Amino acid sequence: MTLSFSRRSFALALVLSFSLSGCEWVQDTWMGGDDKKPLPGKRVSVLAHDSKLKADPEAAEQELRLPAPEANDAWPQAGGYSTHAMHHMMVSANPKRAWTAGIGAGSSDYRRLLTPPVVSVGRVFAMDVKSRVSAHDEKSGKRLWRIDLTPDEEDGDDLMGGGLAVDGGRLFATTSFGHIVALDPANGKALWRTKLVASLRAAPTARAGRLFVVTMDNQTHALDQATGKTLWTHTGINEGASILGSTSPAADDTLVIVPYSSGELTALRSENGTVLWSDSLSSGRRTDAISGLSDIRGRPIIDRGRVFAIGHGDLMVAIDLRSGRRIWEAEVGGVQSPWVAGEYLYTITNDSEVICVEAKSGRIRWVTPLQRWKNAEKKKDPIIWAGPVLASDRLIVTSSTGMAVSLSPYTGKPQGLAEMPDGVSLPPIVANKELLFLTDEADLVVYR
């Protein structure tokens, strides 16, 4: 399958599909198509008819400039690098599907695949729902090795989650069994292993010789990358109810920004765990039990002296990194990780709206509503949207219904879509001008 943008042909497709059904896109035209070819086959609905949020008229009139796309040769951690500020990535002009490879067991009725893959030194590393870590050649998809991290005393059927990070020549893995393991990326050999009391569902964050992990009971542990020795711990407020999954801290050379399921956002000194400041991402608006959860599931971002974060409890904030002072706040909630590019933020809200926000003010520039339900009339079978990721002027989101959708980062208008082999509930990653997707059925799908 070829993924190529042709804005003229896709604009025509949108005019026709919108006039017929309101919000449908043409199959397999994510990156555009041949201007001379007739519009193909079935149509699928991906946009909603209305939105709850509204754009700020003044913000909408401002010129939107983005940094130029930059090529990267690795995506070594969840969120890219430890700060989670990736700005504008580069992919090839007309990516084609290069290979597909299974990594093991995927999501089921009682388990969800929560671990995004990572890329380093020409290899793709992934973990399935049974805590099996595999390495694949980035060019061919060939599996190079696989190791099962399930302890002998466990069957691996009751827990899920964990994550991966590569730093300092080591591959680090966290598991839902509470284990943290350092592996040799070349062959999967365990270099050291340590166990915490509580389980881990999020990927570790690696920076400056330290490894930062957050347990399900809201404890942050800093470990020495070389030995696995615990250097310090910090305990947040334990929250009994939370949203499935967990998220990773953001870190620079001196600070680590920790998100907790209680809604706490805490800045700790990476050297010793001392608290620099703390904030709470709870708006106080509780319309039901679910909306009252203040859980932070999106990864926070450190970018040029600022921290950006969003919580499920309808609050998005920008905070001064050193002082902890709020620069702005907006009544916007979400569980996906925001994306910063230049002076703009992109995120998916709880109401399945993709929004563009001014990073300096919090004003909303544009809003694009996505389809929330498979059965919109009865509001049944919710659709999970993941992302966004910005690559070569394409704002990419994926869905649990198996669609990868491209929006204009400047206007929010749809550019196209591609149909994946299965649902994709994790955002794609970008490395070496490639797009890498991990489907819910645990298949790596790579476009180059």
N, C-alpha and C positions, 0 to 999 in steps of 0.2 A: 504494500500500500504506500502511495506517495502522499506526503503532506506538504502541499505547496500553496502559498498565499497568492491569490489574484483578487484584489479588492473589488475590481470592476465586475467580475463574474459573480463574486459572492454577494455583492450588493444587489444584483439582479435576482439572484436566488432568494434573498431575503424579501425583496419586494413581492415576489410571487408567493412565497410561502406565507408571509404575514397577511397578505390580502386574502388568502384562502382560509387560513386557520388561526390567525392571530399571533401565533408564536411558535413556528416550526422551523427547523433547519434541515438542509439537505444532507443526507447521509454521506459520510466520507469526503467532505469538502472542507475540512478543518483549516487547511492551509491554502484554500482556494481551489481553482480548477482551470480547465481549458475554456477560454472565452467562447470558442466555437462549438463546444459540445452542448447538447441539450441537457437540461437538469435531470439527474438520475433519480430513480427508485423511491424508496419509502422515505417518509418524513417523520421526524421525532420532535416532540415538544420539549424545549429546555428552558423557555422563558415564562415567567408569570405575567399576569395582566396588570398588576398594580404593585405599588410599593408602599411601605409604611413610613420609611424615612424620605425626607425631601432634601434636594440639593439647595445649598445657600446661593442665592442669585449672584451675589458679589463674587463668591469663590468661583462660580461657574464661568464668570466673565474673564478671569485671570488667565494669562497665557500659561500653559502647562509645558514645562520643559523637563526632560528626563536626561540623566547621564547617558553617555553612549554605551552600547552593549560591550561587555568585556568577556573575553574567553577565560575559562578556568579549567585547570587540568585535574581537579579533584573536588569531591563533595564529601569530606571526611567525617562529618558529624551530622546529626539531625539538625536541620536548619542551615546546613552548609558549613559555616565556620562557627567558632564559639560565641561570637557576638550576635549571630543570626541576622546580620545586616549584609545582604547579598546584592542589593541595588539592581543592576540591570545585567543579566547574563546573556551570553551569545549562543545561538544555535545556528545550524546551517540553514541556508535559504529555503531549500526544498527537502526536508528530512524524509527518508524512507525507512520503513520498518526493516531493521538490520537482523534482529534475531529475537527469539522468545525462548526462555528457559524456565523450567519449574524449579522452585527452591524447596518444596516439601509440602507440608500441610497448610491449608488456608483457613479462611473463616468458615464457621458453621453456625448452627442454630444457637449454640451455647459458647462459642469462642469467636473472638475477633482478632484478625491480623492487625497488630498495632505498631509493628516495628518497621520504620522506613529503611531502605537500603542505604549504603554509603559507598563511595568510590574513592580509591586511592591507589597509586602506583600501578595503574592499568588493570585493576581488579575491582569487581563489584562484590561487596559483601552483604549478605542478607541473612535474616533469621526468621524461621517459620513459627507457627503457633506452638510447636512442641519443643521450642528452645534448641533447634538444630541450626547451627551456623554453617553457611556454605560460602565458598569463594568461587567466582566465575571470571573467566577471561573477558575483559571488557570488549575486545574486538569480535570475539566469536560466540561468547556465551557459554563456552565449554566449562563444565564444573571441574575445578582443580582440586578441591578437597571439601569435606564436610565433617563436622564434629557435633556430637550430641552432648549438650550441657545439662541434660536432665540428671539429677542425682539418682544413684542406685535405689534409694529408698522411696523415690517418687515415681508415679506412673505418667505424669505429664498431662493428665486429662482435666485437671481441675483449675489450673491457673493459666494466665496468658500475659503477654506483654514482655517488656524488656527492651533492650536497644543496643546499638553499636556506635563506636567512635574509633577513629584511627588517629594516633598522634605519637610522635617520637619513635616511630618504627614498631609500634605495638598496636594490635587490634584489641579493643576493650569491649566486653559484652556484659550486660546486666540481664538478670533473669527474674521471672516472677517467683522463683524459689528463694530469692534474697542473695543469690550468688553474684559476685563480680569476678570476672575472669579476664586475665591478660593472655592474649594468644599471639603466636608468631604468624604474621600475615602470609608468610610464604607457604606454611604447611599446616596451620591450625594447631600446632603444639601448644599446650598450656604452659605459660611461663610462671604464673602465680594465680592463686585462687583465694578469695576470702568470702566469708558469709556474714550477712547482717541478719538481725532478728526479724525485720519486716521485709515484705516482698517489694520488688521493684518492677514498675511497669513502663518506665521512661528510659530513654537512652541517656548515657552519661555525657557530661560535658568535659572536654579535655582542654587544658590551657596551662602553659608555663610549668610543666612537670607535675601538675596536679590533676586529679580526676574528681569531679563533683557529681554526686548522685543524690536523688531525693526518693525516700521510701514512701510507701503508701500511707504510713502514719505520720507524714509530714516531718521527717527528720532529714536534714542535709548532712552528708558525710563528705569530707575532703580526704582523699587518699593520695599517697605517694605513687606516681605512675610506675616507678621502677620496682617497688617492693609490695605494693598493696597495703602498706601500713596506714592505719587511720591517723590523720594529722589533727583533725578537730571535727566536732559535730555541732549542729545547731538544731534546736527543737522549735518547730512552729506549733500553732494551735491545731490539735487533732480534730478533724472533722469526721463525724460518723457517716454522713451521707455525701456522696460525691458522684461525679459523672465518670463513666467508664474510661479508663486510661489514665495517663499522667503526662507530664511534660518536663522538658529539660531546662535547667538554668541557663542564663546567658553570662558570659564571663569575658573580661579583658585581663590585662596583666595584673591588675591590683584589686578588682572587685568582682564579685559574683552576685548576680541578681536572681533570687530564688522565688519561683511562684509556688504557692501552696494551695491545696484544695479548699482551704478555709477562706480564700480570697486575699490572704496576705501576700504582699510583694515586698521582699526584704533584701536590702543591700548588705552584703557581708564582705569584710576584708578577706581576700583569698589567702592571705598569709596565716591568719589565726582565727578566722571566723567571727571576729568582732562585728557587732551590728553597727552599721553606719546610719541607716535610716530604715523605716518600715512604713508601708502604706496599706490600705485595704481597698480592694476593688469590689465594693458592695454598694449599690446605689440605694438600697433600702426599699426598693419597689418590689413587693412580693404579691403577685396575683395568684399563684398556686405553688404547690410544693416544689415543682421542678424549676420554675422561674426564680424561686427564692434561693437556689444554690448559687453561691458566689465563686465557685470553682474557677481556677485559672487553668485552662487547658491549652491555650495558644502559647507558644514560646515567646517570652519577652525579647526585646531587641535593645542592644546597646549601639548607639550610633551618634558619633560626634558630640559627646557630652550629654546625650539625652537617653532616656529609657522610654520605650513605647511598650504598652501592654494592654491586653483586653481580657475581661473576665466574662463569665457566663451571666453574672448578675447585672447586665445592662450598664457596664461602665468601661470606657476606654480612656486611657490617660497618657499624657506625656509628662515625664518627670525629669527634673535636673539631676544628672547622675551623681554629682558630688554632694549637693545639699538635701536632696529628697523633696524639694519644693515642686509642687504641681505647676506645670506650665499651662496646661489646659486639661479639661475633662469633657467627655461627650457621653450622652446617654445612648451608648451603642454596646450591645453585648454579642459575644461570639465564643466559639470553642476552637476555631481554626487560628493558626499562627498568622499574624499580620506580616505584610511585606513592605519594607521601606525601599524607596528608590528616589534618590535626590531629596527633594522637599515634599514628597508625597508618600502617603501610606495607602495600602490596599488591604482590604480584609473582607471576609464573608461573615455576615451577621447571623444571629439566632433565627432570623426570619428568612434565611437563604437569599439575602441581598448582597451583591458585590458592591462595595462602595470605595470611592477615592476620597481621601481626606487630606487636607493641608497639614503637613507635619508641624508647621509653626503655630497654627491656630486651632486646629481641630475642626475647622469648617468643612462641610461635605461639598465636594465639587460635583460628583455625579453618583447616581444610584442605578444599578441594574438588577431587577428582581429575577431570581431563578425559580424554576418550578420546585415546589416544596413537597408535593405528593404525587405518587404514581396515579392515584385516583383523586384528582383535584376536587371533583364534585362532592365526594363523601369524606374528603380529607383523611384518606387511609393510605397506609404504606409510605411513610416518610422517606424522602430521598436525602442521602448524606452527600453534601458537597465538600470537597477538600481543596485547599490552596488558599490564595493564589500564588503563582510563580510567574515572574516577569522575565521573558526571554525574547530578545530581538523584536521588541515592540509588540509582543503578544502576551497578554495576561491570561494565563492558563489555569482553568479550574477543572476538576474531575468529579465524577459522580458515581454513586453506588449502583446506578443503572448502566454503567459501562460507557459513559460519554466523556471525552476530553474536549472541553469547549474553550475557544479562544475569543477574548474580548479585546477591544481597543483600550489601551491604558489611558488614552487621552480623552475618550468620550464614553467609554463603557459599552459602546455599540458592538454587537456580535460580529465576529470575523469568520467564524466557521467552527467545525467540529470534526472529530474523528471517533469512530466506534472501536472500543477496546474489546478484547476477547471476553472480558467479564467486568463486573463492577470494580471501580477503583476508588477506595475510600481514603487513600493517602495521596497527598500531592506528589507530582513528579519531582525528580531531582535533575540537575543539569551538570554535565561535565564533558569536557573535550568536544563541545558543540553538539552534544547528544542529549536527548530527552530520554529519561529512564522512568518507566512506570512499574509499579508493583500491584498486580490485581488482587482482589479479595480471594481468588483461588490460588494465590501464591505463585503466579507466573510473572517473571521479569519480562517486560516488553520494551525494547530499545529501538529508538528512532535515531537515525544518523543522516 
